[in-house]
Amino acid sequence: MVEDYVAKVKELWSLSGCTLMSDIWTDIKGRSFINVVAYSPKGPIFLKSFERSSHKNSGSFLRDLLVSVIEEIGPKNVVQIITDNASNYGLAGDMIMGSYPYIYKIKCAAHGVQLLFKDIYNQVQWISKVFDKAKEIVDYMCRHTIVLSLMREHTYKDLKRYSKTRFASHFLMLQSVLEAEDGLRNLIASVTWRNLSYSKGAMAQNVKNIIQGIEFWKEGKEVISSLESLVKILRLVDSDGSIVGCIYDAIERARIAIKKQCETNPIKYMQLRDLFETRQEENILHEIHAVAAYLNPYLMYGMKISASACERNWSAFDAAQTKKRNRLSPNMLEDLVYIRVNSLMLKNSTNFEIHDKKVIDLENIVELDENVNERLEVAADEGLEENATDNIDVGDTS
């Protein structure tokens, strides 16, 4: 079944072409792999991976690997290459375009938006201050099982964790904290919480002051309003299907939305606008998006602008690298992932074509692809392992 699906997808490439997407991943044994996925109107398929642990990650090395895939597929069947925003991939793309001038090189738009969120966190103090307070709340609530259980009793939900490497997860984290405001206020006002030893330390008291105050909740809502348009862009570019004809308009809508939300304070808007325009020019938009904006986007059927599908396939590598399987050779690992990933592609293959034919409503990007919210939440939940301590009650009363 898997091989039949892969063969069926490849048959269409002579008509529609395909997009090659590539990313780098490191497994639990410290081995690094370069993942290559092909995307077309019939859906994505996992092609192969290359172990690069013993090689330098140079542009020429990446170029040679990608060229080998291009030649195997057939150069005329490749429309564009999408990679992350690293300089080595940029150099590899430039060299490939020199050899194949009809192949476009485009940076991953989803990665570009994540970099924009990173810029905002690192450089816009009024936003990072709010995120940091939300982090304190989440870290404290998830630090001990007793506090976590009590929080769930009062809020009827779990708070989203943040990921150190995916800065858009900060937005989802803050959003989840704001939604739990009433429950959190009730928690720290409860006799049960006040009698806990874990409510006495400095960390607990600081969290108590944040929750009881007014400033955090007011500023938190302002941050959500200011950045919501950027999350919509991420949902758009991270969705399945062809949205190349919509991205230019969506970016413009985001700029207008940011300006409107920050119009009462020009300094705030100038900070966001400058970072937004820099990343837009360097990491998100491409000339092809401007051209596509003047065309019927459905004539651009089959074009992808993000390598997210490639990144998501690394979860298959994680699944394959269990304790019982971590001695697999790279070739055996690749075979296992090839079957696993393409089986998932086969399962969802019908949805790809249906999704591509849907009208994209830029006013309701949040509803564009229900799987995107799931993926963004997974990114946020990755922070569980990165940021939270083991939920074991010990003598620490901080």
C-alpha positions as CSV (number, residue, x, y, z in Angstrom):
1,M,0.0,0.0,0.0
2,V,2.7,2.5,0.9
3,E,4.7,1.9,-2.2
4,D,1.5,2.2,-4.4
5,Y,0.8,5.5,-2.7
6,V,4.4,6.8,-3.3
7,A,4.3,5.7,-6.9
8,K,0.9,7.3,-7.5
9,V,2.2,10.6,-6.1
10,K,5.4,10.5,-8.2
11,E,3.4,10.0,-11.4
12,L,1.9,13.4,-11.1
13,W,5.2,15.2,-10.8
14,S,5.7,15.3,-14.5
15,L,2.6,17.4,-14.7
16,S,2.7,19.5,-11.5
17,G,6.3,19.2,-10.4
18,C,7.1,19.0,-6.7
19,T,8.6,21.0,-3.9
20,L,11.7,19.6,-2.1
21,M,11.8,20.4,1.6
22,S,14.8,19.7,3.8
23,D,15.8,20.0,7.5
24,I,18.3,18.7,10.0
25,W,17.6,16.7,13.1
26,T,19.7,15.1,15.8
27,D,18.6,11.8,17.5
28,I,19.0,10.7,21.1
29,K,22.4,9.2,20.3
30,G,23.7,12.5,19.0
31,R,23.6,11.4,15.3
32,S,22.5,14.1,12.9
33,F,20.3,13.4,9.9
34,I,19.2,15.5,6.9
35,N,15.6,14.8,6.0
36,V,14.2,15.3,2.5
37,V,10.5,15.4,1.8
38,A,8.7,16.1,-1.6
39,Y,5.4,17.9,-1.6
40,S,2.9,18.1,-4.5
41,P,-0.9,18.4,-5.0
42,K,-1.3,14.7,-4.2
43,G,0.4,15.3,-0.9
44,P,3.9,15.0,0.7
45,I,6.1,11.9,0.7
46,F,9.2,11.1,2.7
47,L,12.0,10.5,0.3
48,K,15.1,9.8,2.3
49,S,17.5,10.9,5.0
50,F,21.3,11.2,5.1
51,E,23.4,10.8,8.2
52,R,25.8,13.8,8.5
53,S,27.4,13.1,11.9
54,S,30.9,12.7,10.5
55,H,30.6,15.6,8.0
56,K,30.8,19.3,8.3
57,N,27.4,21.0,7.8
58,S,28.8,23.2,4.9
59,G,26.8,24.6,2.1
60,S,28.6,22.5,-0.5
61,F,27.9,19.3,1.5
62,L,24.2,20.1,1.6
63,R,24.3,21.1,-2.1
64,D,25.7,17.7,-3.1
65,L,23.1,15.8,-1.1
66,L,20.2,17.8,-2.5
67,V,21.5,17.6,-6.0
68,S,21.7,13.8,-5.7
69,V,17.9,13.8,-4.8
70,I,17.1,16.3,-7.6
71,E,18.9,14.1,-10.2
72,E,17.2,11.0,-8.8
73,I,13.8,12.6,-9.1
74,G,14.5,14.3,-12.4
75,P,15.5,18.0,-12.4
76,K,12.5,19.0,-14.6
77,N,10.2,17.6,-11.9
78,V,11.4,19.9,-9.2
79,V,9.8,23.4,-9.0
80,Q,11.4,24.8,-5.8
81,I,13.4,24.0,-2.7
82,I,12.4,25.0,0.8
83,T,14.8,24.9,3.7
84,D,15.2,26.6,7.0
85,N,16.9,30.0,7.3
86,A,20.4,28.8,8.2
87,S,23.2,30.4,6.1
88,N,24.5,27.0,5.0
89,Y,21.2,26.0,3.5
90,G,21.0,29.5,1.9
91,L,24.4,28.9,0.2
92,A,23.4,25.4,-0.9
93,G,20.2,26.8,-2.4
94,D,22.2,29.5,-4.3
95,M,24.6,26.9,-5.8
96,I,21.6,24.7,-6.8
97,M,19.9,27.7,-8.5
98,G,23.2,28.3,-10.4
99,S,23.1,24.7,-11.7
100,Y,19.3,24.6,-12.2
101,P,18.1,28.2,-12.9
102,Y,14.5,27.1,-13.2
103,I,14.3,25.9,-9.6
104,Y,13.3,28.4,-7.0
105,K,15.0,28.6,-3.6
106,I,12.6,29.7,-0.9
107,K,13.2,30.0,2.9
108,C,10.7,28.3,5.2
109,A,8.1,30.9,6.0
110,A,7.0,29.1,9.2
111,H,10.6,29.2,10.5
112,G,10.8,32.9,9.5
113,V,7.7,33.7,11.7
114,Q,9.2,31.7,14.6
115,L,12.4,33.9,14.2
116,L,10.2,37.0,14.3
117,F,8.7,35.8,17.6
118,K,12.2,35.2,18.9
119,D,13.2,38.8,17.9
120,I,10.1,40.2,19.6
121,Y,10.8,38.3,22.8
122,N,14.5,39.3,22.8
123,Q,14.0,43.0,21.9
124,V,10.5,44.2,22.8
125,Q,10.7,44.6,26.6
126,W,7.0,45.3,27.3
127,I,6.1,42.0,25.6
128,S,8.9,39.9,27.0
129,K,8.1,41.1,30.5
130,V,4.6,39.8,30.2
131,F,5.8,36.4,28.8
132,D,8.2,36.1,31.6
133,K,5.5,36.6,34.2
134,A,3.4,34.0,32.5
135,K,6.4,31.6,32.5
136,E,6.7,32.1,36.3
137,I,3.1,31.1,36.8
138,V,3.4,28.1,34.5
139,D,6.7,26.9,36.0
140,Y,5.3,27.2,39.6
141,M,2.0,25.5,38.8
142,C,3.8,22.6,37.2
143,R,6.6,22.3,39.7
144,H,4.9,20.1,42.2
145,T,2.1,17.5,41.8
146,I,0.1,18.8,44.7
147,V,0.0,22.4,43.3
148,L,-0.7,21.1,39.8
149,S,-3.6,19.0,41.0
150,L,-5.0,21.9,43.0
151,M,-4.7,24.2,40.0
152,R,-6.6,21.7,37.8
153,E,-9.4,21.6,40.4
154,H,-9.8,25.3,40.2
155,T,-9.2,26.0,36.5
156,Y,-10.5,22.7,35.0
157,K,-7.6,22.8,32.5
158,D,-3.9,22.5,32.0
159,L,-1.7,25.4,31.2
160,K,0.3,25.3,28.0
161,R,4.1,25.1,28.5
162,Y,6.5,27.1,26.5
163,S,9.3,25.7,24.3
164,K,12.8,27.3,24.4
165,T,13.2,26.8,20.6
166,R,9.7,27.7,19.3
167,F,8.9,31.2,20.5
168,A,5.4,31.2,19.1
169,S,4.6,28.8,22.0
170,H,5.0,31.7,24.4
171,F,1.8,33.2,22.8
172,L,-0.1,29.9,23.4
173,M,1.2,29.7,26.9
174,L,0.2,33.3,27.7
175,Q,-3.2,32.7,26.1
176,S,-3.8,29.7,28.3
177,V,-2.9,31.6,31.4
178,L,-5.3,34.4,30.6
179,E,-8.1,32.0,30.0
180,A,-7.5,30.5,33.4
181,E,-7.5,33.9,35.3
182,D,-10.6,33.3,37.4
183,G,-9.5,29.8,38.4
184,L,-6.0,31.0,39.3
185,R,-7.3,33.8,41.4
186,N,-9.6,31.4,43.2
187,L,-6.7,29.0,43.7
188,I,-4.4,31.4,45.6
189,A,-7.3,32.7,47.6
190,S,-8.2,29.1,48.8
191,V,-7.5,27.9,52.3
192,T,-6.1,24.7,50.9
193,W,-3.4,26.5,48.9
194,R,-2.5,28.9,51.7
195,N,-1.9,25.9,54.0
196,L,0.5,24.2,51.6
197,S,4.2,24.4,52.4
198,Y,4.7,25.2,48.7
199,S,2.8,28.5,49.1
200,K,5.3,29.9,51.5
201,G,8.5,30.3,49.4
202,A,9.7,33.3,47.4
203,M,8.6,31.8,44.1
204,A,5.1,31.1,45.3
205,Q,4.8,34.6,46.8
206,N,5.9,36.2,43.6
207,V,3.4,34.2,41.6
208,K,0.7,35.1,44.1
209,N,1.5,38.8,43.6
210,I,1.3,38.5,39.8
211,I,-2.0,36.7,39.9
212,Q,-3.6,39.0,42.5
213,G,-2.5,42.1,40.6
214,I,-4.2,43.9,37.8
215,E,-1.2,44.9,35.7
216,F,-0.3,41.4,34.3
217,W,-3.8,40.6,33.1
218,K,-4.3,44.0,31.5
219,E,-0.9,43.8,29.7
220,G,-1.3,40.2,28.8
221,K,-4.5,40.9,26.9
222,E,-2.7,43.7,25.1
223,V,0.1,41.4,24.1
224,I,-2.3,38.8,22.8
225,S,-4.2,41.5,20.7
226,S,-0.9,42.8,19.3
227,L,0.5,39.5,18.3
228,E,-2.6,37.5,17.3
229,S,-2.2,38.5,13.7
230,L,1.3,37.0,13.6
231,V,0.0,33.7,15.0
232,K,-2.6,33.7,12.3
233,I,0.2,34.0,9.7
234,L,2.0,31.1,11.3
235,R,-1.2,29.1,11.2
236,L,-1.5,29.9,7.5
237,V,2.0,29.1,6.5
238,D,2.1,26.0,8.7
239,S,-1.1,24.5,7.3
240,D,-1.3,21.8,4.7
241,G,-2.2,22.8,1.2
242,S,-1.2,25.5,-1.3
243,I,-1.3,29.1,0.1
244,V,1.4,30.7,-2.0
245,G,-1.2,33.1,-3.6
246,C,-2.4,34.3,-0.1
247,I,0.7,34.9,1.9
248,Y,1.4,38.4,0.5
249,D,-2.1,39.6,1.4
250,A,-2.0,37.9,4.7
251,I,1.3,39.7,5.6
252,E,-0.2,43.0,4.7
253,R,-3.3,42.3,6.9
254,A,-1.0,41.4,9.8
255,R,0.9,44.7,9.4
256,I,-2.3,46.7,9.4
257,A,-3.6,44.7,12.5
258,I,-0.4,45.4,14.4
259,K,-0.6,49.1,13.6
260,K,-4.2,49.3,14.7
261,Q,-3.6,47.6,18.0
262,C,-0.6,49.8,18.8
263,E,-1.8,53.1,17.5
264,T,-2.3,54.5,20.9
265,N,1.5,54.2,21.5
266,P,3.7,54.8,18.4
267,I,6.8,53.6,20.1
268,K,5.3,50.2,20.6
269,Y,4.2,50.0,17.0
270,M,7.5,51.2,15.7
271,Q,9.3,48.4,17.5
272,L,7.0,45.7,16.2
273,R,6.8,47.2,12.8
274,D,10.6,47.4,12.3
275,L,11.1,43.8,13.4
276,F,8.2,42.6,11.3
277,E,9.5,44.3,8.2
278,T,13.0,43.0,8.6
279,R,11.9,39.4,9.0
280,Q,9.3,39.8,6.3
281,E,12.0,40.9,3.8
282,E,14.8,38.5,4.9
283,N,13.0,35.4,6.0
284,I,9.3,35.2,5.0
285,L,8.4,36.8,1.7
286,H,9.8,35.9,-1.7
287,E,9.3,37.5,-5.1
288,I,7.1,34.6,-6.1
289,H,4.6,35.6,-3.4
290,A,4.2,39.1,-4.9
291,V,3.7,37.6,-8.4
292,A,1.2,35.1,-7.1
293,A,-0.8,37.9,-5.4
294,Y,-1.7,39.2,-8.8
295,L,-2.8,35.8,-10.0
296,N,-5.7,33.5,-9.1
297,P,-4.1,31.6,-6.2
298,Y,-5.8,28.4,-7.4
299,L,-3.8,28.6,-10.6
300,M,-0.8,28.2,-8.3
301,Y,-2.1,24.8,-7.2
302,G,0.6,22.6,-5.6
303,M,2.9,25.3,-4.4
304,K,4.1,25.2,-0.8
305,I,6.0,27.9,1.1
306,S,6.9,26.2,4.4
307,A,9.1,23.2,5.3
308,S,6.9,22.4,8.2
309,A,5.9,19.0,6.8
310,C,9.6,18.2,6.7
311,E,10.1,19.2,10.4
312,R,7.0,17.2,11.5
313,N,8.5,14.0,10.1
314,W,11.2,14.1,12.8
315,S,8.6,12.8,15.2
316,A,8.7,9.6,13.3
317,F,12.5,9.4,14.0
318,D,11.8,10.0,17.7
319,A,9.2,7.2,17.7
320,A,11.7,4.9,16.0
321,Q,14.4,5.8,18.5
322,T,13.0,3.9,21.5
323,K,15.4,2.3,24.0
324,K,14.9,-1.0,22.3
325,R,15.6,0.4,18.8
326,N,18.4,2.9,19.5
327,R,21.0,0.5,18.1
328,L,19.5,0.7,14.6
329,S,21.9,1.6,11.8
330,P,21.1,4.7,9.9
331,N,19.9,2.7,6.9
332,M,17.5,0.6,9.0
333,L,16.3,3.7,10.8
334,E,15.6,5.4,7.4
335,D,13.6,2.3,6.2
336,L,11.6,2.3,9.4
337,V,10.8,6.0,9.1
338,Y,10.1,5.7,5.4
339,I,7.3,3.2,6.1
340,R,6.0,5.0,9.1
341,V,5.8,8.5,7.6
342,N,4.5,7.5,4.2
343,S,1.9,5.3,5.9
344,L,0.6,8.5,7.6
345,M,0.8,10.4,4.3
346,L,-1.3,7.6,2.7
347,K,-3.9,7.8,5.5
348,N,-4.3,11.6,4.9
349,S,-3.9,11.6,1.2
350,T,-7.5,12.3,0.4
351,N,-7.6,15.3,2.6
352,F,-4.7,17.0,0.8
353,E,-6.6,17.4,-2.5
354,I,-9.8,18.4,-0.8
355,H,-8.0,20.9,1.4
356,D,-6.3,22.5,-1.7
357,K,-9.6,23.2,-3.3
358,K,-11.1,25.0,-0.3
359,V,-11.4,28.8,-0.5
360,I,-8.9,30.4,1.9
361,D,-10.7,32.9,4.1
362,L,-8.0,35.2,5.5
363,E,-10.5,36.7,7.9
364,N,-10.7,33.3,9.6
365,I,-7.2,31.9,9.4
366,V,-7.6,30.4,12.8
367,E,-10.1,27.9,11.3
368,L,-8.0,27.1,8.2
369,D,-6.6,23.8,9.3
370,E,-7.6,22.2,12.6
371,N,-4.3,20.2,12.5
372,V,-2.2,23.4,12.8
373,N,-3.6,24.3,16.2
374,E,-2.7,20.8,17.3
375,R,0.8,21.1,16.0
376,L,1.3,24.5,17.6
377,E,0.1,23.1,20.9
378,V,2.5,20.2,20.6
379,A,5.3,22.7,20.1
380,A,4.2,24.4,23.3
381,D,3.9,21.1,25.2
382,E,7.4,20.2,24.2
383,G,8.4,22.6,26.9
384,L,7.2,20.1,29.5
385,E,10.5,18.3,29.2
386,E,12.6,21.4,28.6
387,N,11.4,23.6,31.4
388,A,9.5,21.8,34.1
389,T,11.2,19.8,36.9
390,D,9.9,16.3,37.7
391,N,6.6,16.6,39.4
392,I,7.8,15.0,42.5
393,D,7.0,16.6,45.9
394,V,10.2,17.0,47.8
395,G,11.4,19.3,50.5
396,D,11.7,22.4,48.3
397,T,9.2,25.0,49.3
398,S,10.0,27.6,46.7
